[in-house]
Amino acid sequence: MARVLESIGKELLKKNGVPAPEFSVAKSPEEARTAAEKIGFPVVIKAQGGCREIRRLSRGGGENCPGDTLHDGA
């Protein structure tokens, strides 16, 4: 089964006449603020992308992604 990002799925729904909430994809806090002001408050912020990208951006490391192989350093 193919996986589609939520933002792409919403675009497809809208193009085919299916109602979907307003959304925007932001790549920085400034873009997120601009998008929120355009859409109107309140807004919800959701992370998009793969587990590794989200973990990298969080700067905190975090849990392993599904499918990761754990190594004990041996």
Residue pairs with C-beta under 8 A, 6 or more apart in sequence:
4 12
5 48
5 49
6 46
6 48
7 23
7 25
7 48
10 20
10 21
10 23
13 19
13 20
14 20
22 39
23 39
24 31
24 35
24 38
24 39
25 48
26 32
26 34
26 35
32 45
35 43
36 43
47 54
50 65
51 65
51 66
52 65
55 61
55 62
55 63
55 65
64 70
